[in-house]
Amino acid sequence: MNILFVHNNFPGQYQRIARALARDPQVRMAAIGSSAAQEMKGVSLLKYALRDVDVSATHPFARRFDVECHRAEQVLYLLSSLASSGFVPDLIMAHPGWGETLPLRTIFRDAHILLYCEFFYGMQGRDVGFDPEFPEIGIDGQVALHLKNASTLLALADCDRGVSPMAWQRSTFPEKYQQQIEVIHEGIDVETAKPDPDASFRLSSGRELRRSDEVITFVARNLEPLRGYHVFMRAVPRIMAKRPHAQILVIGGDGLSYGAPPPQGKTWKSVFFDEVADKIDRKRLHFTGRLPYLEYLSALQISSAHVYLTYPFVLSWSLLEAMSAGCVVIGSDTAPVREVVKDNENGHLVPFFDVEQLAERVIETVSHPRRYDPMRKRARQTIVDGYDMTRVCLPKMMTLIQKTASGKGAKTGAHKGSVSAKRSK
């Protein structure tokens, strides 16, 4: 079987499945990605370079799609090159978020397409308009938001099946498409992300923190409002006042992943740190930046209380890894978190904007660590039972790949009867 991956940041969400497929000698794999894509053993990677696109003359509503079309053009060249080389995929696994899926049917009309359905933009029950602290986007902004789905809608019309990592993420897509989208998470390596009573974490000062220390952890790819960084920082003064020995680890970068940009010349990290700087003990607040994976896991393994907050948006792997590592999670009572965290069973839920309740829940958790040992075990069991990469997620994904590639039960008609490139033998 020939499989083609199409993903701007390959391997992205396909890393684990590509690694598993590479062990099958009957599978040949190729991938298309941007200059940021990374090589993987067993996958022939073709990269494209997208030069800066001047969209100043393009209508504001169409600017994103304009850039996506330029990207699609680069992908088209690589698809043509693949076809000329004799590689014709039986299955294409693609992420529609950057316009790269637009030319797939033009070149490989008979291939089956399995679409990664991560998120569908909208005004209701999602990230935009959730936080009253930040300005409304206005009518023009709402139209532009709706148009961000253009490439995804075209990809949905072309695909045979879709896959979403979480049920809530699938629910963001139009109802008529949800029936063709299966819910399968990429999976967590539960044998690596696991409790370790002997774990330690070294601070920049040289001090080592261990499980016997009082450690509060907060993790986000970048420290920004969408992941509740501002709410957490506002809770820090009360936590520190009540727990004079607590050490707080804030793990994440200074950049912007999602949402509105910070004021000119500042970062969201600095904006909300400055807001509380004169109310806290700075020696006990540690901004680690982004960490190597095993160091990050060590921080989770020594955590006394782990805070995870998010707008209604894509759920972070870090929440599942924290639970797998046996953390007591204090999470936001938002839809994607509720899918995994059950209040007072395998974690705690607090209203996203309730700074006082967040602080009190953290204080209570670190004040009585042994009381929460059963909750830690239930948190890990949740991940082992439902999100174990090896036992649960990869087998489900392999089954879906086989079904999609064979056309069993898949949507038909989108490309039936069309002329395709000749298949290589």
Beta strands, then each sheet from edge to edge (+ up, - down):
strand 1: 2-6
strand 2: 28-34
strand 3: 43-48
strand 4: 91-94
strand 5: 112-116
strand 6: 161-164
strand 7: 181-183
strand 8: 200-202
strand 9: 208-210
strand 10: 215-222
strand 11: 247-253
strand 12: 285-289
strand 13: 305-308
strand 14: 329-332
strand 15: 348-350
sheet 1: 3+ 2+ 1+ 4+ 5+ 6+ 7+
sheet 2: 8+ 9-
sheet 3: 12+ 11+ 10+ 13+ 14+ 15+
end
